[in-house]
Amino acid sequence: MPATAEIMPVKPLRVEFCGEWYDVEPGADFSIGRESDLTIDDNPYLHRTFLRLYEDYGMWWIANVGNLLSATVSDTTGTVQAWLAPGAKLPIVFQTLHVMFSAGSSTYDFSIHAESDFYNTSLSASHEGGTTTILPVTLTTSQRLLIVALSESILTQAVPGRGAIPSSAEAAARLGWSMTTFNRKLDNVCSKLDKLGVAGLRGGTGNLATNRRGRLVEYAVATRLVSLDDVVLLDRAAEDSRLSAAENDEDTTVGILES
């Protein structure tokens, strides 16, 4: 008779959130949400139990047991990224898995650490001139600025865990743009990513602007489409807008005096 393949015992997981560590032992379920083993926040938009870590078929799994929110999961390089919708589950195959999700105007992130991995990935990225190319995504300078403005709170956290997503009006003011300009560019970048297969950005029933901004931030941060190094561009853009406005005011004043 053929030898039966030996199933290796599953080793414990460790979960890190806001600098605190939680141990998950084999055979035990670990819940994440508003009132769970890992209590994220008392945010009323967050499910009491949103995510579940459990062992099955000799592997660890992460499952979305909520009915409204979704989560973005990625490896450490950002090369592999998946959208975990309500009812979906994924095997934990990387030694470190990053998880991000939005509830209301807040975005949360934590990491799951295993003792070994099933797969390894490497990141390939390039930067040229006014565009950023990471994997198949190419952004114009203004599109990158928009994403950075929405992601600033997440990117500048001293300890990852929780960040606020600004409203469209707040992000537009940060950039020195009009609301018309901001909304047009938001539509363009979401449409571009949607065509590339990024889920959760298409408008429609139940997909409000807040959800779309949150999903955009999750994807951009998880895949390293933007980084902390990009935040300095916001101050430059705001200063350029201020100088441009001042020049227009000066031209208007001169025109009035000459007339």
Secondary structure, DSSP 8 states (H G I E B T S, - for coil): ------------EEEEETTEEEEE-TT--EEEESSSSEE----TTS-SS-EEEEEETTEEEEEE--SS--EEEE-TTSSSEEEE-TT-EEE--SSEEEEEEEETTEEEEEEEE-SS-S------EEEETTEEEETTEEE-HHHHHHHHHHHHHHHT-SSSSEEE---HHHHHHHHT--HHHHHHHHHHHHHHHHHTT-TT-S-BTTB-HHHHHHHHHHHHHHTTSS-GGGTHHHHHHHHHHHHHHHHHHHHHHHHHHH-
